[in-house]
Amino acid sequence: MARPLGYWMLVLHTHIPYVLTHGKAPHGTDWLSEGLVECYLPLCDLTERLQKHGIAARYTISFTPILQEQLADPEFQAEACAYLDAKRAAAEDDMRTFVQQGERWKAGLAYLWRAYFEAQQSLYTQLNGDLLGAFRRFQDAGLIEIATSAATHGYLPLIGRDECVRAQVLLGVQTYQKHFGRAPRGFWLPECAYRPAYRWLPPVAQEVLPATERAGIEQFLSQAGVGYFFVDTHMLSGGMPLGTYWDRFPALRQIYEQFAAHYRVEPTERTPYRAYRVPASAPLAVFARDPASTIQVWSGEHGYPGDARYLEFHKMHYPSRLRYWRVSENKADLGAKQLYAPYDAFDAVQAHAEHFVHLLKQTLWSHYQATGAPGVMVSMYDTELFGHWWREGPEWLYLVIRRLATDPDIEMLTGSEYLERFPPEEVLFLPEGSWGEGGSHYIWLNEDTLWVWDALYRAERRFLALLHRCCERAEWMPYLQQLARELLLAQASDWTFLITTGTARDYAEARVRDHLRRFEGIATLIEQLAEGMEPEPALFALYQESQQRDTPFAGLDVGLWAG
């Protein structure tokens, strides 16, 4: 077989924060049901369709541990079935309403919605609700590769204590082993956020968390047996994020000044079309996101999802909340949206699949001409883009992968497959940064989120002190385990992200405060037990509520924090 011009690595990051309620007041379970029905089941379906044609999908996909736990939860599986029943019924109601109103085109679209939900329901039934089992079988058959991530998607560079970073990483590996029956090779850093080793002073709560020598993120990954991870393109230069972010928020400037004081690195241009080695105690590789394919797929303004023929995300019919309109030429005016035409959207998907394959060839050919060696394009996307935000996205993925399967110029490879063929030789120093706006931590650390980090740093200190004091008492272990769960859930990067972007600020603030409230109550309960006091009934009731409501990571090993 002739050597191709290059290789394409499709990387999908799959994450939804903890939203299960276990009989309590809902706090976002529909996010999980929408992800399942609109994204994960279609991805499972397209992988099976490709397999029937003798094609290995060969994408690399991460499932965050907290999402793994939710998808495997029997209560969620029951909720998902109820959600599908409700959606199918809503489509039928719309169909009858539109027929009565003489809107036959809309009635036809409602019929398609009903058929879609019936198909997803049939697939979920065939899987017995075990979506993770389906992806495990795909991986075992060599069709795809599954990566893991930090336990609750904690923003690792800003977590205060190394013990807490280590626990996020190790629990991520353990949870993966539980659900997929093997050790993971790949690891998705939440928000692609990285920090090297240096003496670190937190941006707040410095009286409880003084300056300490911190390990680099790569050291935790290496110790956990991880083989590779991903960063954003700008991280390859070795420099620091610049712009107005330092001026906006002094606490952010302080962190990067600490980094700059420790590392004097001249920015260096490096290609994103190869893997690099990262200094660590065990072999560890890093891939960088390709910028060319990112904007073409991600951008609603300049990329494929913004095409006028695709289904409009923001306009819904009520009460069904189903969508019947297309993006249209006037993107800004929801009132001017025209009805969706499925065949026009199908034509767009075909054209955009062809265009994307051409873009891959063009980019890899340019790299080959410049270097004389085939490169690898690493296209990194949130899985939820395909089907939720971009309705036609799963079909586009199917067409792209099917075209590449017969194209001699480009070969799809998973992360491990590429590294087996091309072990990286060049050692790369990584600066501090993320894939957030400006390349820094600003989206997660700013004026609006500083209170979150203050509370988290104090909670970390209190938890580690209680762990050290009480870990020898087996009868107190359930309390320590639940305390650890509340801390992990409060550490999720989603809350600070949503606070900053304003998309669900009230909800995110309430979630942080709720987890911290339960954490503080359980911590006080443990302290009372340690002092030989009769625990307050209200605190014990709070612990029981927490134990019923927040249930991920059964059998949680608090020794993960002890190293």
SULKAQUI-V962211 format. One record per residue. RES is the residue in one letter. NEAR is the number of other ideal C-beta (glycine too) atoms within 12 Angstrom. Layout:
res & near
RES & NEAR
RES & NEAR
This chain:
res & near
M & 5
A & 9
R & 17
P & 26
L & 31
G & 38
Y & 40
W & 43
M & 48
L & 44
V & 43
L & 44
H & 39
T & 42
H & 42
I & 37
P & 41
Y & 42
V & 39
L & 36
T & 25
H & 25
G & 14
K & 19
A & 13
P & 18
H & 27
G & 26
T & 29
D & 25
W & 31
L & 39
S & 35
E & 29
G & 37
L & 46
V & 39
E & 39
C & 40
Y & 41
L & 40
P & 37
L & 45
C & 40
D & 33
L & 37
T & 37
E & 26
R & 23
L & 31
Q & 25
K & 15
H & 19
G & 12
I & 26
A & 27
A & 40
R & 37
Y & 45
T & 46
I & 48
S & 45
F & 45
T & 47
P & 49
I & 44
L & 48
Q & 45
E & 39
Q & 43
L & 43
A & 35
D & 32
P & 18
E & 26
F & 36
Q & 27
A & 19
E & 32
A & 40
C & 26
A & 21
Y & 31
L & 33
D & 23
A & 23
K & 34
R & 29
A & 23
A & 27
A & 35
E & 24
D & 24
D & 34
M & 31
R & 19
T & 22
F & 27
V & 19
Q & 14
Q & 15
G & 10
E & 19
R & 15
W & 22
K & 30
A & 26
G & 23
L & 32
A & 36
Y & 25
L & 28
W & 38
R & 29
A & 20
Y & 32
F & 36
E & 22
A & 22
Q & 37
Q & 28
S & 17
L & 30
Y & 35
T & 19
Q & 18
L & 29
N & 16
G & 27
D & 27
L & 41
L & 35
G & 24
A & 35
F & 40
R & 29
R & 22
F & 32
Q & 33
D & 16
A & 18
G & 16
L & 34
I & 43
E & 42
I & 48
A & 46
T & 48
S & 45
A & 49
A & 47
T & 46
H & 44
G & 47
Y & 42
L & 46
P & 47
L & 47
I & 47
G & 40
R & 37
D & 31
E & 31
C & 42
V & 43
R & 32
A & 41
Q & 48
V & 44
L & 38
L & 44
G & 49
V & 37
Q & 30
T & 41
Y & 41
Q & 21
K & 27
H & 35
F & 34
G & 16
R & 19
A & 23
P & 40
R & 33
G & 47
F & 50
W & 47
L & 48
P & 45
E & 42
C & 43
A & 43
Y & 45
R & 39
P & 36
A & 28
Y & 27
R & 19
W & 34
L & 25
P & 32
P & 35
V & 29
A & 26
Q & 20
E & 13
V & 22
L & 30
P & 17
A & 19
T & 21
E & 16
R & 34
A & 30
G & 35
I & 47
E & 39
Q & 28
F & 41
L & 45
S & 28
Q & 24
A & 39
G & 27
V & 41
G & 37
Y & 46
F & 51
F & 45
V & 45
D & 35
T & 30
H & 33
M & 41
L & 36
S & 26
G & 26
G & 26
M & 34
P & 33
L & 20
G & 19
T & 14
Y & 30
W & 26
D & 14
R & 21
F & 29
P & 18
A & 31
L & 39
R & 26
Q & 23
I & 41
Y & 37
E & 21
Q & 28
F & 36
A & 22
A & 16
H & 25
Y & 24
R & 14
V & 21
E & 12
P & 18
T & 17
E & 12
R & 26
T & 30
P & 35
Y & 38
R & 35
A & 41
Y & 37
R & 26
V & 38
P & 23
A & 30
S & 17
A & 19
P & 25
L & 35
A & 41
V & 44
F & 50
A & 40
R & 37
D & 38
P & 25
A & 30
S & 37
T & 31
I & 22
Q & 32
V & 38
W & 28
S & 20
G & 23
E & 14
H & 15
G & 28
Y & 42
P & 37
G & 28
D & 34
A & 25
R & 30
Y & 37
L & 42
E & 38
F & 30
H & 20
K & 26
M & 19
H & 28
Y & 13
P & 13
S & 27
R & 21
L & 37
R & 35
Y & 34
W & 32
R & 35
V & 38
S & 26
E & 15
N & 16
K & 24
A & 16
D & 15
L & 18
G & 12
A & 17
K & 26
Q & 25
L & 28
Y & 34
A & 25
P & 26
Y & 15
D & 22
A & 33
F & 22
D & 20
A & 32
V & 34
Q & 25
A & 22
H & 32
A & 31
E & 22
H & 24
F & 37
V & 32
H & 23
L & 29
L & 41
K & 30
Q & 22
T & 35
L & 40
W & 22
S & 19
H & 27
Y & 26
Q & 15
A & 15
T & 18
G & 10
A & 19
P & 30
G & 37
V & 46
M & 46
V & 48
S & 45
M & 40
Y & 43
D & 32
T & 41
E & 32
L & 34
F & 40
G & 37
H & 33
W & 32
W & 37
R & 39
E & 42
G & 40
P & 38
E & 32
W & 40
L & 41
Y & 34
L & 31
V & 42
I & 39
R & 30
R & 30
L & 39
A & 23
T & 15
D & 27
P & 15
D & 25
I & 39
E & 32
M & 40
L & 35
T & 38
G & 42
S & 30
E & 28
Y & 36
L & 32
E & 18
R & 20
F & 29
P & 18
P & 27
E & 13
E & 19
V & 19
L & 33
F & 31
L & 45
P & 38
E & 41
G & 41
S & 40
W & 36
G & 33
E & 23
G & 27
G & 33
S & 41
H & 46
Y & 39
I & 37
W & 46
L & 44
N & 33
E & 20
D & 25
T & 36
L & 28
W & 24
V & 42
W & 42
D & 26
A & 31
L & 45
Y & 35
R & 29
A & 39
E & 39
R & 28
R & 34
F & 44
L & 33
A & 23
L & 36
L & 36
H & 19
R & 19
C & 31
C & 27
E & 15
R & 18
A & 12
E & 13
W & 27
M & 23
P & 26
Y & 40
L & 41
Q & 36
Q & 40
L & 46
A & 48
R & 39
E & 46
L & 50
L & 45
L & 44
A & 44
Q & 46
A & 44
S & 47
D & 42
W & 43
T & 42
F & 38
L & 28
I & 32
T & 32
T & 21
G & 16
T & 15
A & 22
R & 21
D & 15
Y & 24
A & 32
E & 25
A & 19
R & 34
V & 39
R & 22
D & 28
H & 38
L & 34
R & 25
R & 36
F & 39
E & 28
G & 32
I & 43
A & 39
T & 26
L & 36
I & 38
E & 26
Q & 24
L & 28
A & 24
E & 14
G & 9
M & 13
E & 11
P & 25
E & 17
P & 13
A & 16
L & 29
F & 23
A & 17
L & 29
Y & 35
Q & 21
E & 25
S & 36
Q & 27
Q & 19
R & 28
D & 44
T & 30
P & 39
F & 36
A & 20
G & 19
L & 36
D & 24
V & 37
G & 22
L & 35
W & 34
A & 21
G & 23
